[in-house]
Every structure is written in C-alpha cells, then in structure tokens.
Amino acid sequence: MPKKTILHEINKEIGEKLRLVRQHRQLSQQNVADDIGVSASAYSKMENGKTEFSVTRLIQLADYYKIHLPDLLDSRVAVPRDLTEIGRMVDYDRQAVELNAARTLLREIFNREK
C-alpha cells in the first residue's frame, strides 16, 4: 500500500475517533474549534480525515478531550479511553498486585505454622 494511502487511512481513523469522543461529550465542531483555536472548517477536515495530524495537534486534542493519546493511534481501539478510566485501571492493577502479595504472605505464614 502506498505511503499516502496509509497516511490517509490513519488520518480517517483518528478523525472518526475524534468525532465519536466529541459527540459523546455533546459538543459541536464549532465549540471544539473555538476552544483549540482553529476554524470550524479546519476542525471538520480533521474529523473527516482530510488533514495530516502533527504530533503537537494530536497532543493538543488528547489534552483537550482528556483521552489516552495512544488510543488515537491504535487501530485496535475503537473509542479512545478517558484518562479517568486509565487511572481507575491503574488503581485496579495496583490493588491486584497488593492483593496477590498479601495472599502470598498469608500462605507463607500459614505454611510456617504447620
């Protein structure tokens, strides 16, 4: 597949994810455009995959929507996760590690008493 076609597909995918997040938050394209400092037509082009995204723009959009930046680029992720979800997942992971450590410690204690 030619490089231009691949970039176009990536831009379309990112644009669709942005559209989903914007609609989920019940924002208009004009609202977002005003907030990030671009015209409504420029933002529309982003959502329609007609713009090549710079790293700076992707970071700006991820910060604006408070979404996990890698999710915008990962084709396996349909809708980018909200950063608060990521935080909860990290908490669950930490709790799971702590729980497993506690279980291991209890097993060691009970095995010594036998």
C-alpha positions as CSV (number, residue, x, y, z in Angstrom):
1,M,0.0,0.0,0.0
2,P,1.4,3.4,-0.9
3,K,2.6,5.7,1.9
4,K,0.0,8.3,1.0
5,T,-2.9,5.8,1.2
6,I,-1.7,4.5,4.6
7,L,-1.5,8.1,6.0
8,H,-4.9,8.9,4.6
9,E,-6.4,5.8,6.3
10,I,-4.7,6.7,9.6
11,N,-6.0,10.3,9.4
12,K,-9.5,9.0,8.7
13,E,-9.3,6.6,11.7
14,I,-8.1,9.4,14.0
15,G,-10.8,11.7,12.7
16,E,-13.5,9.1,13.3
17,K,-12.3,8.6,16.9
18,L,-12.4,12.4,17.5
19,R,-15.9,12.6,16.1
20,L,-17.0,9.8,18.5
21,V,-15.5,11.5,21.5
22,R,-16.9,14.9,20.5
23,Q,-20.4,13.5,20.0
24,H,-20.2,11.6,23.2
25,R,-19.4,14.8,25.1
26,Q,-22.2,16.6,23.2
27,L,-20.0,19.3,21.8
28,S,-20.4,20.9,18.4
29,Q,-17.5,21.1,15.9
30,Q,-17.7,24.9,16.4
31,N,-17.3,24.6,20.2
32,V,-14.2,22.4,19.8
33,A,-12.7,24.6,17.0
34,D,-13.1,27.7,19.2
35,D,-11.6,26.0,22.2
36,I,-8.5,24.7,20.3
37,G,-8.0,27.8,18.2
38,V,-8.9,26.6,14.7
39,S,-11.7,27.4,12.3
40,A,-14.8,25.1,12.3
41,S,-13.9,24.1,8.7
42,A,-10.4,23.1,9.8
43,Y,-11.8,21.0,12.6
44,S,-14.3,19.4,10.3
45,K,-11.4,18.4,8.0
46,M,-9.7,16.8,11.0
47,E,-12.8,14.7,11.7
48,N,-13.2,13.8,8.0
49,G,-9.6,12.6,7.7
50,K,-8.6,15.4,5.3
51,T,-5.8,16.7,7.5
52,E,-2.5,15.2,8.3
53,F,-2.1,15.4,12.1
54,S,1.1,16.8,13.6
55,V,2.3,15.3,16.9
56,T,1.6,18.7,18.5
57,R,-2.0,18.7,17.3
58,L,-2.6,15.1,18.5
59,I,-1.3,16.0,21.9
60,Q,-3.5,19.2,22.0
61,L,-6.6,17.2,21.1
62,A,-5.8,14.4,23.6
63,D,-5.3,17.0,26.3
64,Y,-8.5,18.9,25.3
65,Y,-10.7,15.8,25.4
66,K,-8.7,14.3,28.3
67,I,-8.2,11.0,26.4
68,H,-5.4,8.5,26.2
69,L,-3.2,9.7,23.3
70,P,-2.0,6.2,22.2
71,D,-5.6,5.2,21.8
72,L,-6.0,7.7,18.9
73,L,-3.2,5.9,17.1
74,D,-4.0,2.3,17.9
75,S,-6.3,0.7,15.3
76,R,-7.4,-1.9,17.8
77,V,-9.1,0.7,19.9
78,A,-12.5,1.9,18.6
79,V,-13.0,4.7,21.1
80,P,-10.2,6.4,23.0
81,R,-10.4,5.8,26.7
82,D,-11.0,8.7,29.1
83,L,-8.0,9.4,31.3
84,T,-10.1,8.9,34.4
85,E,-10.7,5.3,33.1
86,I,-7.0,4.8,32.7
87,G,-6.5,6.0,36.3
88,R,-9.0,3.5,37.6
89,M,-7.4,0.7,35.6
90,V,-4.0,1.6,37.1
91,D,-5.7,1.5,40.6
92,Y,-7.1,-1.9,39.9
93,D,-3.7,-3.2,38.7
94,R,-2.1,-1.8,41.8
95,Q,-4.8,-3.3,44.0
96,A,-4.4,-6.7,42.3
97,V,-0.6,-6.7,42.9
98,E,-1.1,-5.7,46.5
99,L,-3.8,-8.5,46.9
100,N,-1.5,-11.1,45.4
101,A,1.3,-10.0,47.7
102,A,-0.9,-10.3,50.7
103,R,-2.1,-13.8,49.6
104,T,1.5,-14.9,49.2
105,L,2.4,-13.5,52.6
106,L,-0.6,-15.3,54.3
107,R,0.3,-18.6,52.6
108,E,3.9,-18.3,53.9
109,I,2.7,-17.5,57.4
110,F,0.2,-20.4,57.4
111,N,2.8,-22.8,56.0
112,R,5.3,-21.9,58.7
113,E,2.7,-22.7,61.4
114,K,2.1,-26.2,60.2
